[in-house]
Structure formats: C-alpha cells, structure tokens
Amino acid sequence: MPENTGPMAAERRAEDAAVQTAYSGFIRHTQACTECRTGGVDCADASELRRVYRVAKRRAGEGR
C-alpha cells in the first residue's frame, strides 16, 4: 500500500502529534503532581492540561 503523502496527510500527522503531545503532558503532570496523585482530583494545572487535550482531540476529529 502506498504511503499517504501530501498536504492532507501532513495535516493529519500534525493533528495526531498535537493530540499525543497534549495527552502526554497531562499524563506526565498527573504522575508527578502530589495533589493529583493523592487528592484523587485534578489540580488547576491538570485541569488546564486536560482541557487542552480535549480541544486537540476534538479538532483532530473534526478533520476526519
């Protein structure tokens, strides 16, 4: 099967990378944050990281 190339494929890869970056940031934060780990709820920073992840995921889904 030929490799997807061109502007549409590049856009898709960029969207996927944005989702993965946002998700990784959220996960890394919650693993390192004492408040998130012990409190059982997201701290303010984690809430913002989760929001950014959801926005990236929604935007990536809109293009599909």
C-alpha positions as semicolon CSV with decimal commas, in nm:
position;residue;x (nm);y (nm);z (nm)
1;M;0,000;0,000;0,000
2;P;0,144;0,341;-0,091
3;E;0,233;0,584;0,183
4;N;-0,004;0,875;0,240
5;T;0,170;1,192;0,133
6;G;0,071;1,543;0,051
7;P;-0,089;1,826;0,242
8;M;-0,383;1,627;0,381
9;A;-0,156;1,357;0,522
10;A;0,076;1,619;0,669
11;E;-0,219;1,791;0,835
12;R;-0,342;1,460;0,978
13;R;0,004;1,382;1,118
14;A;0,024;1,729;1,274
15;E;-0,319;1,686;1,435
16;D;-0,225;1,345;1,570
17;A;0,103;1,483;1,705
18;A;-0,083;1,767;1,880
19;V;-0,320;1,519;2,046
20;Q;-0,033;1,295;2,159
21;T;0,168;1,590;2,291
22;A;-0,127;1,724;2,488
23;Y;-0,213;1,381;2,629
24;S;0,148;1,310;2,724
25;G;0,171;1,645;2,902
26;F;-0,141;1,569;3,103
27;I;-0,024;1,219;3,197
28;R;0,327;1,333;3,292
29;H;0,184;1,606;3,509
30;T;-0,063;1,384;3,694
31;Q;0,206;1,123;3,759
32;A;0,440;1,381;3,911
33;C;0,189;1,606;4,091
34;T;0,134;1,516;4,455
35;E;-0,201;1,694;4,463
36;C;-0,330;1,498;4,162
37;R;-0,198;1,164;4,289
38;T;-0,312;1,190;4,649
39;G;-0,622;1,406;4,619
40;G;-0,794;1,196;4,357
41;V;-0,891;1,506;4,157
42;D;-0,711;1,721;3,904
43;C;-0,528;2,027;4,032
44;A;-0,571;2,355;3,840
45;D;-0,274;2,280;3,613
46;A;-0,402;1,930;3,536
47;S;-0,748;2,068;3,460
48;E;-0,596;2,306;3,206
49;L;-0,384;2,028;3,053
50;R;-0,694;1,807;3,026
51;R;-0,884;2,092;2,857
52;V;-0,601;2,140;2,605
53;Y;-0,601;1,766;2,532
54;R;-0,976;1,761;2,474
55;V;-0,958;2,060;2,241
56;A;-0,677;1,898;2,040
57;K;-0,869;1,570;2,023
58;R;-1,187;1,745;1,911
59;R;-1,002;1,944;1,642
60;A;-0,835;1,629;1,513
61;G;-1,171;1,454;1,495
62;E;-1,333;1,739;1,302
63;G;-1,095;1,691;1,012
64;R;-1,177;1,322;0,968
